[in-house]
């Protein structure tokens, strides 16, 4: 009778064999929203083989194969390869999972197979050591192939610390095959019976996705293979630490990926590859935020750290040394162990970036770099306009973000929020450009947060045009123009303005503390806050330096909303407006007085007559006794109405009808 290898593993584990432990687990789940605008495998097939040796079987198994189709959701297909191990695996069972995409992946472009780190049972493979983990791919223990071309695969992480196999091929491909075969592992293993397990969540491709320029920034991967040469023993010299932190969007001094050669006297090189979800736009910048590792004592070695962009296998532009990217100011930040932004435009579309650190013979100086964030970013798009006006003698409360053009908001900036940028006046020095940073009064300051401060003084009224440069934390900049109007000082200093309803009338009151060359106050009313009508005027005190008090009554407010403002007019007819006060008279009678006598006119309270199409007066018998389609500004005479009850009907241009009962005495 044949025995299962799984049974023998359990039986022998307590004596001469031991179980290996899973060395890593997924620390962050994947939601469907994480994979917006992507494609996933929509088909799968699978196969297994079983090895036999004497009376022992070594099966390969696959469970939940269909779980690997569709968007990754932490429901896995599990591949298991088991074997009989004597120094090397002699008899094994294999498991193969074939995942098919809805559209071909172009040549030299990548698809990403989301996995959990492999686990082992019954054998000693320390998958916590990077050399062993990468060895599973290089030895074809995890063998990834495509249905066309020559495939290549490597392990990567996303910013949530999820692990993927990045797969590419020299030709367009539609199917990725993942074969698990413990028999291909070539490491020195003790005599054992064991199994290797791999969980597969699905395949993700961004190649046919359409991203906005800003959307693509957050989709990136960091390679796990440091491509080290000249360094013996990766476990003794951890050349790459926490690579996922360079693409996780968390920018702080404590959060970084570390690439390092260490302090060695040999010629060494270590490289870290960062992958974009898909190729960038041709004008995108490569941006990174870096800092100095404490062990890096000599900044002369920064010449040995470089950035190189690639599109597929082809370099894009020349490699750029870190020294060439650090201006004098940035070098000061770097030496102070601060977050330091560096950026450059490779000069064409790119889909991956390689950061390389090298050392020379007998140098014996630590070389390395902390990378806090690395991404491809579009140039800053920045639009301005006219900011809210200021006034001589009043502290400015304007900001850039409320800028308007043509009566609507015109401020915009991407990528990110307006508060992600700092703002400063910009001097245009190009031929034909302004030679100053625009013009602002010397009493006015543009603050880094985009607000203005200061108080314009007499003589500084006028229109000011100026250029502003916005800078984000990645060192990217954008420049655009703004306009600020400084108005003359008010002819009066208004210390209060109030509107209150008193029955069916509106009572307005205001006070001034100073009046200079002041002529009058025009009282204006509006029903919509846009179209204003003068309803009265009061003379001012011309010159005064003591508190003066004024009042005005609107005896016939409009039905509904009533907006009031003061137009404060100077002797030379220059003027300024007060703030707006609002009262609502929803309960205002449609007609008055009520009752009405024969000697009186029946007055209509309809506000805007242009919105009235017809007026009717109907008696108790239902007969129309009066009808008009014109504005009845002076009302109608009650003399021609016999004593009794009536209903007035006002039809509006929008089809609504207002009615009210009244009595003719």
C-alpha positions as CSV (number, residue, x, y, z in Angstrom):
1,X,0.0,0.0,0.0
2,X,1.4,3.4,-1.0
3,X,1.7,6.1,1.6
4,X,1.1,9.8,1.1
5,X,4.2,12.1,1.4
6,X,2.0,14.4,3.6
7,X,1.4,11.6,6.0
8,X,5.1,10.8,6.3
9,X,5.9,14.5,6.8
10,X,3.6,14.6,9.8
11,X,4.8,11.3,11.2
12,X,8.5,12.2,11.0
13,X,8.4,15.9,11.9
14,X,8.6,15.2,15.6
15,X,11.9,13.2,15.3
16,X,14.6,13.6,12.7
17,X,12.8,16.2,10.6
18,X,11.3,19.6,11.4
19,X,8.8,21.9,9.8
20,X,9.9,25.1,8.2
21,X,7.9,28.1,9.3
22,X,6.3,30.7,7.0
23,X,8.8,33.6,7.2
24,X,6.5,36.4,6.0
25,X,2.8,37.1,5.8
26,X,0.8,39.7,4.0
27,X,0.7,42.8,6.2
28,X,-1.8,44.8,4.2
29,X,-4.9,43.6,2.4
30,X,-5.7,44.6,-1.1
31,X,-9.1,46.2,-1.9
32,X,-10.7,46.3,-5.3
33,X,-10.2,50.1,-5.2
34,X,-6.5,49.6,-5.1
35,X,-6.6,48.2,-8.7
36,X,-8.9,50.7,-10.4
37,X,-8.5,50.9,-14.2
38,X,-6.6,47.6,-14.4
39,X,-7.1,44.3,-16.1
40,X,-7.0,40.8,-14.5
41,X,-6.8,37.2,-15.6
42,X,-10.2,36.1,-16.8
43,X,-9.4,32.5,-17.5
44,X,-7.4,29.7,-15.9
45,X,-6.3,26.1,-16.3
46,X,-4.2,23.9,-14.1
47,X,-2.3,20.6,-14.0
48,X,-0.4,18.5,-11.5
49,X,2.1,15.6,-11.5
50,X,2.8,13.1,-8.8
51,X,6.3,11.6,-8.2
52,X,6.7,8.1,-6.9
53,X,9.6,6.3,-5.1
54,X,9.1,2.8,-3.9
55,X,6.0,2.9,-1.7
56,X,6.0,6.7,-1.3
57,X,4.1,9.3,-3.4
58,X,5.1,12.9,-3.7
59,X,2.0,14.7,-5.1
60,X,1.6,18.1,-6.6
61,X,-1.7,19.8,-5.8
62,X,-3.7,22.9,-6.6
63,X,-6.7,24.1,-4.6
64,X,-8.9,27.0,-5.4
65,X,-7.5,27.6,-8.9
66,X,-10.4,29.8,-9.8
67,X,-9.5,32.2,-7.0
68,X,-6.6,33.5,-9.1
69,X,-9.0,35.0,-11.7
70,X,-10.5,38.4,-11.4
71,X,-9.3,41.3,-9.1
72,X,-7.0,40.2,-6.2
73,X,-9.1,39.9,-3.1
74,X,-7.0,37.8,-0.7
75,X,-8.7,34.6,-1.8
76,X,-5.9,32.5,-3.1
77,X,-5.2,29.6,-5.3
78,X,-2.7,27.4,-3.5
79,X,0.0,25.4,-5.3
80,X,1.9,22.7,-3.5
81,X,5.0,20.7,-4.7
82,X,6.1,17.9,-2.4
83,X,9.1,15.7,-2.7
84,X,11.6,13.2,-1.2
85,X,14.8,15.0,-0.4
86,X,18.2,13.5,-0.3
87,X,20.7,16.4,-0.6
88,X,18.6,17.5,-3.5
89,X,15.0,16.6,-4.3
90,X,15.0,13.3,-6.3
91,X,11.3,12.7,-6.6
92,X,8.7,15.5,-6.7
93,X,5.2,16.3,-7.6
94,X,4.6,19.6,-9.5
95,X,1.7,22.0,-9.7
96,X,1.1,24.3,-12.7
97,X,-1.4,27.2,-12.9
98,X,-2.0,29.0,-16.2
99,X,-3.6,32.4,-16.1
100,X,-5.0,34.1,-19.2
101,X,-5.5,37.8,-19.6
102,X,-8.4,39.4,-21.6
103,X,-5.9,41.4,-23.8
104,X,-2.3,40.7,-24.7
105,X,0.5,42.2,-22.7
106,X,2.8,44.1,-25.1
107,X,6.4,43.0,-25.5
108,X,8.7,44.2,-22.8
109,X,5.8,45.3,-20.7
110,X,4.9,43.8,-17.3
111,X,2.1,42.0,-15.6
112,X,2.2,41.5,-11.9
113,X,1.2,38.2,-10.2
114,X,0.2,38.8,-6.6
115,X,1.4,36.1,-4.3
116,X,2.1,35.4,-0.7
117,X,5.7,34.5,0.2
118,X,6.2,30.7,-0.1
119,X,6.1,28.5,2.9
120,X,7.8,25.1,3.5
121,X,6.9,22.0,5.4
122,X,9.4,19.3,6.5
123,X,12.5,20.7,5.0
124,X,15.0,23.5,5.8
125,X,14.8,26.4,3.4
126,X,15.2,29.7,5.2
127,X,13.0,31.9,3.1
128,X,13.7,34.7,5.4
129,X,17.0,35.1,3.6
130,X,16.7,37.1,0.4
131,X,19.2,34.9,-1.4
132,X,17.1,31.8,-0.8
133,X,13.8,33.6,-1.7
134,X,15.3,34.9,-5.0
135,X,16.9,31.5,-5.6
136,X,13.4,30.0,-6.0
137,X,13.0,32.0,-9.1
138,X,16.5,31.7,-10.5
139,X,16.5,27.9,-10.0
140,X,13.1,27.6,-11.6
141,X,11.7,26.1,-8.4
142,X,9.1,28.8,-9.1
143,X,9.1,28.7,-12.8
144,X,7.2,31.5,-14.6
145,X,6.8,31.3,-18.3
146,X,4.6,33.0,-21.0
147,X,2.9,31.7,-24.1
148,X,5.1,33.8,-26.4
149,X,8.7,35.2,-26.4
150,X,11.4,34.8,-23.8
151,X,10.1,35.5,-20.3
152,X,11.8,37.2,-17.4
153,X,10.5,37.5,-13.9
154,X,11.5,39.1,-10.6
155,X,10.0,39.7,-7.2
156,X,8.6,43.1,-6.3
157,X,6.6,44.8,-3.6
158,X,4.0,47.5,-3.7
159,X,3.6,50.3,-1.2
160,X,1.3,48.1,1.0
161,X,4.1,45.5,1.3
162,X,2.2,43.1,-0.9
163,X,4.5,40.7,-2.9
164,X,4.3,40.2,-6.7
165,X,6.1,38.3,-9.4
166,X,6.7,40.9,-12.1
167,X,6.6,39.1,-15.5
168,X,7.7,40.4,-18.9
169,X,8.6,38.8,-22.2
170,X,10.3,39.6,-25.5
171,X,7.0,39.2,-27.3
172,X,3.4,40.0,-26.6
173,X,1.8,37.4,-24.4
174,X,-1.6,36.5,-23.1
175,X,-1.0,33.6,-20.7
176,X,1.3,33.4,-17.7
177,X,2.2,29.9,-16.4
178,X,3.4,29.4,-12.8
179,X,4.9,26.0,-12.1
180,X,6.0,25.0,-8.7
181,X,8.7,22.2,-8.7
182,X,10.7,21.5,-5.5
183,X,12.9,19.3,-7.6
184,X,14.6,22.3,-9.2
185,X,15.9,23.7,-5.9
186,X,19.7,23.3,-6.0
187,X,20.6,24.4,-2.5
188,X,22.2,22.2,0.1
189,X,19.3,20.5,1.9
190,X,19.3,17.9,4.7
191,X,17.8,14.5,4.1
192,X,14.0,15.1,4.4
193,X,10.5,14.7,3.2
194,X,8.9,18.0,2.5
195,X,6.7,20.3,0.5
196,X,6.8,23.9,-0.8
197,X,3.6,26.0,-0.9
198,X,2.8,29.1,-3.0
199,X,-0.4,31.1,-2.8
200,X,-1.5,33.1,-5.9
201,X,-4.1,35.8,-5.7
202,X,-4.3,36.9,-9.3
203,X,-2.6,38.8,-12.2
204,X,-2.7,42.6,-12.6
205,X,-1.9,44.5,-15.8
206,X,-2.0,48.3,-16.2
207,X,-0.9,48.4,-19.8
208,X,-4.4,49.0,-21.3
209,X,-5.5,51.4,-18.5
210,X,-6.1,55.1,-19.2
211,X,-4.7,57.2,-16.3
212,X,-5.0,60.9,-15.8
213,X,-1.5,62.5,-15.4
214,X,-1.9,62.5,-11.6
215,X,-3.5,59.1,-11.2
216,X,-0.5,57.1,-12.3
217,X,1.8,58.5,-9.6
218,X,0.4,56.2,-6.9
219,X,0.9,53.0,-8.9
220,X,4.4,51.8,-8.4
221,X,6.5,48.7,-7.4
222,X,9.9,48.3,-5.8
223,X,12.2,45.3,-6.7
224,X,13.4,42.9,-4.1
225,X,16.6,41.9,-6.0
226,X,19.4,44.4,-5.2
227,X,21.6,43.2,-8.1
228,X,24.7,43.2,-5.9
229,X,28.2,42.5,-7.2
230,X,31.4,42.3,-5.3
231,X,29.7,41.8,-2.0
232,X,29.9,38.4,-0.5
233,X,27.0,37.2,1.7
234,X,23.9,39.2,1.3
235,X,22.8,38.1,4.8
236,X,26.0,39.6,6.3
237,X,25.7,42.8,4.3
238,X,22.0,43.8,3.9
239,X,22.3,45.8,0.7
240,X,18.6,46.5,0.4
241,X,16.2,47.1,3.3
242,X,12.5,47.9,3.3
243,X,12.2,48.5,-0.5
244,X,8.4,49.0,-0.3
245,X,8.8,52.2,1.7
246,X,10.1,54.0,-1.4
247,X,6.7,53.6,-3.1
248,X,4.2,53.7,-0.2
249,X,3.4,57.4,-0.3
250,X,4.5,58.0,3.3
251,X,7.1,60.7,3.4
252,X,8.9,61.0,6.7
253,X,12.5,60.8,8.0
254,X,11.7,57.5,9.7
255,X,10.2,55.9,6.6
256,X,12.7,54.9,3.9
257,X,14.2,52.2,1.8
258,X,18.0,51.8,2.3
259,X,20.4,50.9,-0.5
260,X,23.9,50.4,0.7
261,X,27.3,49.0,-0.2
262,X,28.7,49.3,3.3
263,X,32.2,50.4,4.2
264,X,34.2,48.1,1.9
265,X,37.6,48.3,0.2
266,X,36.6,46.3,-2.8
267,X,34.9,47.4,-6.0
268,X,31.2,46.8,-5.4
269,X,27.9,47.7,-7.0
270,X,24.4,47.5,-5.7
271,X,21.3,48.5,-7.7
272,X,17.6,48.9,-6.9
273,X,14.9,48.9,-9.6
274,X,11.6,50.7,-9.3
275,X,8.8,49.9,-11.7
276,X,6.0,52.1,-12.9
277,X,2.6,50.6,-13.5
278,X,3.0,51.6,-17.1
279,X,5.2,53.9,-19.1
280,X,5.2,57.6,-18.2
281,X,4.4,60.5,-20.5
282,X,7.5,61.7,-22.4
283,X,7.6,65.0,-20.5
284,X,7.3,63.5,-17.0
285,X,9.9,64.1,-14.4
286,X,11.6,61.5,-12.2
287,X,11.2,62.7,-8.7
288,X,12.8,61.3,-5.5
289,X,13.0,62.3,-1.9
290,X,16.3,61.1,-0.3
291,X,18.4,61.6,2.8
292,X,21.9,60.8,4.0
293,X,22.4,57.6,6.0
294,X,24.3,58.4,9.2
295,X,27.2,56.2,8.2
296,X,27.8,58.3,5.1
297,X,30.5,60.7,6.3
298,X,32.0,61.8,3.0
299,X,29.7,63.4,0.5
300,X,32.4,62.9,-2.2
301,X,31.0,59.4,-2.7
302,X,27.7,60.9,-4.0
303,X,29.2,60.9,-7.4
304,X,29.0,57.1,-7.2
305,X,25.2,57.1,-6.7
306,X,23.2,57.4,-9.9
307,X,19.7,57.3,-11.4
308,X,19.0,55.8,-14.8
309,X,15.6,55.7,-16.5
310,X,14.6,52.8,-18.8
311,X,11.8,52.0,-21.3
312,X,11.8,48.3,-21.4
313,X,15.5,47.2,-21.9
314,X,16.5,50.6,-23.4
315,X,18.1,53.4,-21.3
316,X,16.3,56.7,-21.6
317,X,18.8,59.6,-21.4
318,X,22.1,59.5,-19.6
319,X,22.5,58.3,-16.0
320,X,22.4,61.2,-13.5
321,X,24.7,61.3,-10.5
322,X,23.3,62.4,-7.2
323,X,25.9,65.1,-7.0
324,X,24.6,66.6,-10.3
325,X,21.1,66.7,-8.9
326,X,21.9,68.5,-5.7
327,X,22.1,72.3,-5.9
328,X,24.0,74.1,-3.2
329,X,20.8,74.6,-1.1
330,X,19.8,70.9,-1.6
331,X,23.3,69.8,-0.6
332,X,22.9,71.7,2.6
333,X,19.6,69.9,3.3
334,X,21.3,66.6,2.5
335,X,24.2,67.2,4.8
336,X,21.8,68.2,7.6
337,X,20.2,64.8,7.3
338,X,16.9,66.4,6.1
339,X,14.5,65.2,3.5
340,X,16.0,66.3,0.2
341,X,14.0,66.4,-3.1
342,X,15.9,65.6,-6.3
343,X,14.4,65.5,-9.8
344,X,15.2,65.5,-13.5
345,X,13.5,64.9,-16.8
346,X,14.9,61.8,-18.5
347,X,13.9,63.1,-21.9
348,X,11.4,60.5,-23.0
349,X,8.8,58.0,-21.8
350,X,10.1,55.5,-19.2
351,X,8.7,52.6,-17.2
352,X,11.4,51.8,-14.6
353,X,14.2,53.5,-12.8
354,X,17.5,51.9,-11.5
355,X,19.3,53.5,-8.6
356,X,22.9,52.3,-8.5
357,X,25.5,52.7,-5.7
358,X,29.2,51.8,-6.5
359,X,32.4,51.9,-4.5
360,X,36.0,52.0,-5.8
361,X,39.0,49.8,-4.9
362,X,40.6,50.7,-1.5
363,X,38.1,53.5,-0.9
364,X,36.8,51.9,2.3
365,X,34.1,54.6,2.7
366,X,30.5,53.9,3.4
367,X,28.3,54.4,0.3
368,X,24.6,54.3,0.3
369,X,21.3,56.2,0.2
370,X,18.0,56.4,2.0
371,X,15.1,56.7,-0.5
372,X,11.9,58.0,1.0
373,X,9.9,58.3,-2.2
374,X,10.4,57.7,-5.9
375,X,7.9,58.3,-8.7
376,X,7.2,59.6,-12.1
377,X,5.3,62.9,-12.0
378,X,3.9,65.2,-14.6
379,X,5.0,68.8,-14.7
380,X,3.1,71.1,-12.4
381,X,0.0,72.6,-14.1
382,X,-0.8,76.0,-12.5
383,X,-3.5,78.6,-13.4
384,X,-4.1,82.0,-11.8
385,X,-6.5,84.9,-12.2
386,X,-7.7,87.9,-10.3
387,X,-7.8,87.6,-6.5
388,X,-10.3,89.3,-4.3
389,X,-9.7,93.0,-4.1
390,X,-8.1,94.9,-1.2
391,X,-8.6,98.4,0.0
392,X,-6.4,101.2,1.3
393,X,-6.4,101.2,5.0
394,X,-7.9,97.7,5.4
395,X,-5.9,94.6,6.3
396,X,-5.8,92.3,3.3
397,X,-7.8,89.0,3.6
398,X,-7.2,87.8,0.0
399,X,-5.6,84.5,-1.1
400,X,-4.6,82.9,-4.4
401,X,-7.1,80.1,-4.2
402,X,-10.2,82.3,-4.7
403,X,-8.8,83.8,-8.0
404,X,-11.4,84.3,-10.7
405,X,-11.5,85.0,-14.4
406,X,-14.6,86.0,-16.3
407,X,-16.7,85.8,-13.1
408,X,-15.9,82.2,-12.3
409,X,-13.1,80.5,-10.3
410,X,-9.9,80.1,-12.2
411,X,-7.3,78.9,-9.7
412,X,-6.1,75.4,-10.3
413,X,-3.0,73.3,-9.6
414,X,-2.0,69.7,-10.1
415,X,-1.1,67.2,-8.8
416,X,-2.2,67.2,-5.2
417,X,-4.1,69.8,-3.1
418,X,-3.3,73.6,-3.2
419,X,-2.1,73.2,0.4
420,X,0.6,70.7,-0.9
421,X,2.5,73.7,-2.4
422,X,4.4,76.7,-1.2
423,X,4.0,80.0,-3.0
424,X,6.4,82.9,-3.7
425,X,6.7,85.9,-6.0
426,X,8.6,84.9,-9.1
427,X,11.0,87.1,-11.1
428,X,10.8,86.8,-14.9
429,X,14.2,87.4,-16.3
430,X,13.8,85.9,-19.8
431,X,14.2,88.3,-22.8
432,X,10.9,90.2,-23.3
433,X,9.6,89.2,-19.9
434,X,9.0,91.4,-16.9
435,X,12.3,92.1,-15.1
436,X,10.6,92.3,-11.7
437,X,8.5,89.8,-9.8
438,X,5.4,91.7,-10.9
439,X,4.5,94.6,-8.7
440,X,2.9,94.5,-5.3
441,X,2.8,97.3,-2.8
442,X,5.7,97.3,-0.4
443,X,3.2,97.0,2.4
444,X,1.8,93.7,1.0
445,X,3.3,90.2,1.4
446,X,2.5,87.0,-0.3
447,X,2.9,84.3,2.3
448,X,4.2,80.7,1.5
449,X,0.7,79.3,2.2
450,X,-0.9,81.4,-0.6
451,X,-2.4,84.1,1.6
452,X,-1.7,87.8,1.6
453,X,-0.9,89.9,4.6
454,X,-0.4,93.6,5.1
455,X,-2.4,96.9,4.9
456,X,-2.1,99.1,1.8
457,X,-1.5,102.7,2.6
458,X,-2.8,105.9,0.8
459,X,-1.4,106.2,-2.7
460,X,-1.1,102.4,-3.2
461,X,-4.5,102.0,-4.8
462,X,-4.4,100.5,-8.3
463,X,-4.1,97.3,-10.3
464,X,-1.1,95.0,-9.6
465,X,0.0,92.1,-11.9
466,X,2.5,89.7,-10.6
467,X,3.9,86.2,-11.2
468,X,3.8,83.4,-8.6
469,X,5.9,80.3,-8.4
470,X,4.3,77.2,-6.7
471,X,6.7,74.5,-5.4
472,X,5.8,71.1,-4.1
473,X,7.7,68.9,-1.7
474,X,9.3,67.1,-4.6
475,X,11.0,70.3,-5.8
476,X,8.7,70.6,-8.9
477,X,7.6,74.2,-9.7
478,X,5.0,75.9,-11.8
479,X,4.6,79.7,-12.6
480,X,1.5,81.6,-13.5
481,X,0.2,85.2,-13.3
482,X,-2.2,86.8,-10.9
483,X,-3.9,90.3,-10.5
484,X,-4.7,92.1,-7.3
485,X,-6.8,95.3,-7.3
486,X,-6.3,97.7,-4.4
487,X,-9.3,100.1,-4.1
488,X,-9.3,103.6,-2.7
489,X,-10.1,104.0,1.0
490,X,-13.8,104.2,1.8
491,X,-15.2,107.7,2.0
492,X,-16.4,106.7,5.4
493,X,-15.4,104.2,8.0
494,X,-18.4,102.1,8.5
495,X,-18.5,100.5,11.9
496,X,-21.9,98.7,11.6
497,X,-24.7,98.0,9.1
498,X,-27.8,96.0,10.2
499,X,-31.2,95.1,8.6
500,X,-34.1,94.0,10.7
501,X,-37.7,93.2,9.9
502,X,-40.3,95.2,11.9
503,X,-43.7,93.8,11.0
504,X,-44.1,94.2,7.2
505,X,-41.3,96.8,6.9
506,X,-37.5,96.5,6.8
507,X,-35.5,98.7,9.1
508,X,-31.9,99.5,8.1
509,X,-29.4,101.2,10.5
510,X,-25.7,101.9,10.2
511,X,-23.0,103.9,11.9
512,X,-19.7,105.5,10.9
513,X,-16.7,106.5,13.0
514,X,-15.1,108.8,10.4
515,X,-16.2,110.6,7.2
516,X,-14.0,112.3,4.7
517,X,-15.2,114.0,1.6
518,X,-18.4,112.0,1.9
519,X,-21.5,113.0,0.0
520,X,-24.3,110.5,0.6
521,X,-25.5,107.0,1.2
522,X,-27.6,105.3,-1.6
523,X,-29.7,102.4,-0.3
524,X,-29.9,99.6,-2.8
525,X,-32.1,96.5,-2.8
526,X,-32.1,93.2,-4.7
527,X,-34.2,90.1,-4.8
528,X,-31.4,87.8,-6.1
529,X,-28.2,89.5,-4.9
530,X,-27.3,90.3,-8.5
531,X,-29.6,93.0,-9.9
532,X,-29.8,96.0,-7.6
533,X,-32.2,98.9,-7.5
534,X,-31.8,102.2,-5.6
535,X,-34.7,102.6,-3.2
536,X,-33.5,105.7,-1.3
537,X,-30.7,108.1,-0.4
538,X,-29.5,109.8,2.7
539,X,-27.0,112.7,2.9
540,X,-23.9,112.1,4.9
541,X,-22.2,114.5,7.3
542,X,-19.4,115.3,4.7
543,X,-16.6,115.6,7.3
544,X,-16.7,113.9,10.7
545,X,-14.4,112.2,13.2
546,X,-17.1,111.2,15.7
547,X,-19.6,108.4,15.5
548,X,-22.6,109.2,13.3
549,X,-25.8,107.2,13.2
550,X,-28.2,106.7,10.3
551,X,-31.5,104.8,9.7
552,X,-33.8,104.0,6.7
553,X,-37.1,102.2,6.5
554,X,-38.2,100.1,3.5
555,X,-42.0,100.3,3.8
556,X,-42.6,98.0,0.9
557,X,-40.2,95.1,1.0
558,X,-40.4,92.5,-1.7
559,X,-42.1,89.2,-1.1
560,X,-39.4,86.6,-0.3
561,X,-35.7,87.5,-0.1
562,X,-34.7,91.1,0.2
563,X,-30.9,91.9,-0.1
564,X,-29.8,95.4,1.1
565,X,-26.5,97.2,0.7
566,X,-25.2,100.8,1.1
567,X,-23.5,102.6,-1.8
568,X,-21.2,105.1,0.0
569,X,-20.6,107.9,-2.4
570,X,-17.8,110.5,-2.2
571,X,-18.0,114.1,-3.3
572,X,-16.2,113.2,-6.5
573,X,-18.7,110.4,-7.1
574,X,-16.2,107.6,-6.3
575,X,-18.0,105.0,-4.2
576,X,-17.7,101.8,-2.3
577,X,-20.2,99.2,-1.2
578,X,-21.0,97.9,2.3
579,X,-21.5,94.3,3.0
580,X,-24.9,92.8,2.1
581,X,-27.7,92.2,4.6
582,X,-30.6,89.8,3.9
583,X,-34.2,89.7,5.1
584,X,-37.0,87.4,4.1
585,X,-40.6,88.4,3.9
586,X,-42.3,85.1,2.9
587,X,-45.3,86.2,4.9
588,X,-45.7,89.5,3.2
589,X,-49.2,90.1,1.8
590,X,-49.6,89.9,-2.0
591,X,-51.9,93.0,-2.0
592,X,-52.5,95.7,0.5
593,X,-54.2,97.4,2.2
594,X,-56.7,94.8,3.1
595,X,-59.5,95.7,3.5
596,X,-59.3,98.4,0.9
597,X,-61.7,101.4,0.7
598,X,-63.1,103.0,-2.4
599,X,-60.7,105.9,-2.1
600,X,-57.6,103.7,-2.0
601,X,-55.5,101.9,-4.5
602,X,-54.9,98.2,-4.1
603,X,-51.1,97.8,-4.2
604,X,-49.4,94.7,-5.4
605,X,-46.3,93.3,-3.7
606,X,-44.8,91.1,-6.4
607,X,-41.2,92.4,-6.5
608,X,-40.0,91.8,-10.1
609,X,-42.8,92.6,-12.5
610,X,-40.8,91.1,-15.4
611,X,-41.6,87.7,-13.9
612,X,-45.3,88.4,-13.9
613,X,-47.4,87.4,-17.0
614,X,-51.0,88.2,-15.8
615,X,-53.0,89.7,-13.0
616,X,-56.7,88.8,-12.4
617,X,-59.3,89.9,-9.8
618,X,-62.2,87.4,-9.4
619,X,-65.4,88.0,-7.5
620,X,-67.2,85.4,-5.3
621,X,-69.3,84.3,-8.3
622,X,-66.1,83.3,-10.1
623,X,-66.3,86.2,-12.6
624,X,-63.2,88.0,-13.7
625,X,-63.8,91.7,-12.9
626,X,-60.3,92.9,-13.7
627,X,-57.4,91.6,-15.9
628,X,-54.1,93.0,-16.9
629,X,-50.8,91.8,-18.4
630,X,-48.8,94.9,-17.8
631,X,-46.9,96.0,-14.7
632,X,-49.2,97.6,-12.1
633,X,-46.7,99.7,-10.4
634,X,-49.3,102.1,-8.9
635,X,-51.8,99.3,-8.2
636,X,-55.4,99.4,-9.2
637,X,-58.2,101.7,-8.1
638,X,-60.8,100.1,-5.8
639,X,-63.4,102.7,-6.8
640,X,-64.7,100.4,-9.6
641,X,-65.1,97.4,-7.4
642,X,-68.4,96.9,-5.6
643,X,-68.3,96.1,-1.9
644,X,-67.6,92.5,-1.2
645,X,-65.0,89.8,-1.2
646,X,-62.5,89.1,-4.1
647,X,-59.6,86.9,-4.9
648,X,-56.5,88.3,-6.7
649,X,-54.6,85.9,-8.9
650,X,-51.0,86.7,-10.0
651,X,-49.6,84.3,-12.7
652,X,-45.8,84.2,-13.0
653,X,-43.8,83.6,-16.1
654,X,-42.7,80.2,-14.7
655,X,-46.4,79.1,-14.5
656,X,-46.8,79.4,-10.8
657,X,-49.9,81.3,-9.4
658,X,-50.0,83.4,-6.2
659,X,-53.5,84.2,-4.8
660,X,-54.9,86.2,-1.9
661,X,-58.3,87.0,-0.7
662,X,-59.2,90.7,0.0
663,X,-62.2,92.7,0.9
664,X,-63.5,95.9,-0.7
665,X,-65.3,97.9,2.0
